[in-house]
Amino acid sequence: MAGDTSLINDVGGITYANHPGDGMEASYQELLKLYGLLGVNSEGHVFRGSTNYITTNGGPVESEAAKDLIKRAMSSDETIYVAAIGAPTNIASALIMEPELVKKIVVVWLGGQPLYFPHGVEFNLMQDIEASRVLFNSGVPLVLIPCMNVASMLTLTKPEVEQLLLGKTEISDYLAKIVMDAYEDLKTILMMTTGFRFSYLAGREDRGNEYLFQFPTTEFATSRIIWDISTVAFLKNPNWTLSTEETSPILNDDLTWGQKDDTRHKIRVVNFCHRDLIFGDMIACLNK
């Protein structure tokens, strides 16, 4: 999230909103900025989203974004593909407000962890657990892009940013400078290693914590995971990923995956991202 820094906290190089409404507004303003850098009129393309989570109020959160999705999809003769890169509150709210939406859209969502993990602990999923459950339970056609071992493969190195993006175009230079700032933040590097061990990658290591600092590292080949382009990459060319049809998972209250139930509907789960193909296309697009 980006925007008015009075609304957000900075933890380990990553910004978190104090309140979902704050994060939404900051993201909204950032989208307007990006449209301006691209020289494209944002009218009719950017809408404010949810100011609360479904988890907070127990029902749909009405917003301009949710209403626009319903209007756009229900009036279209074609299937609408929806790329979701955060908490799925807007989409879940729209599905609750208009149940027939399940027949009109396909959701491509970056969230959770691979289904072979013991849990789905991940920022997008855990921000609004009920909204995440709506995507798994509603029957809406869903492409799930898990984070670790899948989207986490989309790492962009500092030399690549310096050589291929900085100073090329106005939009590439703007985005490159944001990423470059992250490379200088040692806290972020430590969070990605130590922090993931106890959160996203919990249960993937059987050695005790006493091993954690047994072999300290002082040199880093810095890179940054550009998570969110995974959804756009799948939509642009599904062949840039490998995926399989799976039974839609059950998400427990403690964020563990429930026992597999083969009577549930099927979803598509991405298992691998071809990093070089995806970044090659992204860099070419930003530099045009």
C-alpha positions, 0 to 999 in steps of 0.5 A, spaced: 500 500 500 502 507 498 499 514 499 498 518 505 504 515 510 500 518 516 495 513 515 500 507 515 505 503 519 512 501 516 514 494 519 520 491 516 520 495 510 513 493 508 507 498 509 501 496 513 494 500 514 492 502 521 485 500 518 482 497 512 479 504 510 486 507 510 489 502 506 483 502 501 484 510 500 492 510 500 491 504 494 486 508 491 490 514 491 496 510 488 492 508 482 490 515 480 497 517 480 499 511 476 494 512 471 497 519 471 504 517 469 501 513 464 497 519 461 491 515 461 484 518 464 482 514 470 475 516 469 470 509 470 476 505 471 478 506 478 473 506 484 474 506 492 473 499 495 471 496 502 472 500 508 471 494 512 472 487 512 467 482 512 470 479 518 468 485 521 461 486 520 459 479 518 456 481 512 457 484 505 461 491 505 458 495 500 463 499 496 463 503 489 468 497 487 463 492 489 457 495 485 461 496 479 463 489 478 456 487 479 454 492 474 460 490 469 459 483 470 451 482 470 451 487 463 456 483 459 455 477 454 462 475 456 465 472 462 469 477 466 476 475 469 477 479 475 485 479 478 485 480 485 491 481 489 489 483 496 484 481 501 478 479 497 473 483 500 470 487 494 469 481 490 466 477 496 462 482 498 459 483 490 458 475 490 454 476 497 450 482 494 449 478 487 449 471 488 448 470 480 455 473 479 458 466 480 456 465 473 459 471 470 466 472 473 472 468 474 477 470 479 484 469 479 487 471 486 493 471 489 492 468 496 494 463 501 499 457 501 499 451 497 494 446 499 500 441 501 502 446 506 498 444 513 496 451 513 494 457 509 497 463 513 498 469 508 497 476 509 491 477 503 488 471 506 488 472 513 486 480 513 479 477 511 478 470 513 470 470 511 471 473 504 477 468 503 472 463 505 467 466 500 471 465 494 472 457 496 465 456 498 461 460 493 462 456 487 465 462 483 470 459 478 477 460 482 484 460 480 488 460 486 495 463 486 499 461 492 504 465 495 510 461 497 514 456 492 509 459 487 508 467 487 515 467 491 519 465 485 517 472 482 524 475 484 527 481 481 534 483 482 537 489 484 542 489 478 536 488 473 532 494 476 538 498 475 540 496 468 533 494 465 528 499 468 531 505 472 531 511 467 527 508 461 520 511 461 516 515 466 512 509 469 518 504 469 523 509 473 517 511 478 516 503 480 523 502 479 525 507 485 520 504 489 523 497 489 530 500 489 528 503 496 526 496 499 533 493 497 537 498 502 532 495 507 536 490 511 530 489 516 526 487 510 531 482 508 531 479 515 523 479 515 523 475 508 528 470 511 527 469 519 520 472 519 517 467 513 520 461 517 515 462 523 509 465 519 508 463 511 513 457 512 511 454 518 511 447 519 516 446 513 522 446 517 523 440 523 529 443 526 529 447 532 530 454 533 537 453 536 539 452 529 536 459 526 543 463 527 548 457 528 550 459 521 550 467 520 550 470 513 553 477 512 552 478 505 546 478 501 545 478 493 539 482 494 532 481 490 525 483 491 519 478 490 514 482 486 508 478 488 502 481 485 504 480 477 502 473 478 495 474 477 496 479 471 501 474 468 496 468 468 491 472 465 495 474 460 498 468 458 496 461 462 502 458 459 507 462 463 505 458 469 503 450 471 497 449 474 492 443 476 485 442 477 484 441 485 478 440 490 476 447 493 479 447 500 476 448 507 479 454 511 479 453 518 478 458 523 485 457 525 487 458 518 489 451 517 486 447 511 481 442 513 480 435 511 479 434 503 472 433 501 471 431 494 464 433 494 466 440 493 467 444 487 473 444 483 478 450 482 485 451 479 491 452 483 497 454 480 503 450 482 509 454 478 511 461 475 516 461 469 519 467 472 524 469 466 518 469 461 513 473 466 519 478 468 521 479 460 514 481 458 513 486 464 520 489 463 518 490 455 511 493 457 514 498 462 519 500 457 514 501 451 
